Amino acid sequence: MATFGKIETHVDPSEAGKEFPVKTHVMFALRGKSQTGIVTKQLKNAAIVEIDEKQDNEDLIVQSNGVAVINYKQMEKI
C-alpha cells in the first residue's frame, strides 16, 4: 500500500545548522526586508521558517503561506 507523502526521513543539518534547532527564534532578510520567524524544520543547508506576522508583511504572508526556506548562513538568533 502506498504511503503518499508519509515518508519520514531524518536530515542531519550542516555545522551551521546545528546552531538553529527547531523552535529557535531567528532574524533574516527576505525580499530586501528584515523579517523574523521560528524554525519549524531543519534541512541540510537551510531551515523552514514560519514567518512572524506583522502589519507591514501581510502580502508576504499571503504569497508565501507564512513560511520560507532560509539558508542557515542568512539567519541569526534573536
C-alpha positions, 0 to 999 in steps of 0.5 A: 500500500502506498504511503503518499507523502508519509515518508519520514526521513531524518536530515542531519543539518550542516555545522551551521545548522546545528546552531538553529534547532527547531523552535529557535527564534531567528532574524533574516532578510527576505525580499530586501526586508528584515523579517523574523520567524521560528524554525519549524524544520531543519534541512541540510543547508537551510531551515523552514521558517514560519514567518512572524506576522506583522502589519507591514508583511501581510502580502508576504504572508499571503504569497508565501503561506507564512513560511520560507526556506532560509539558508542557515548562513542568512539567519541569526538568533534573536 
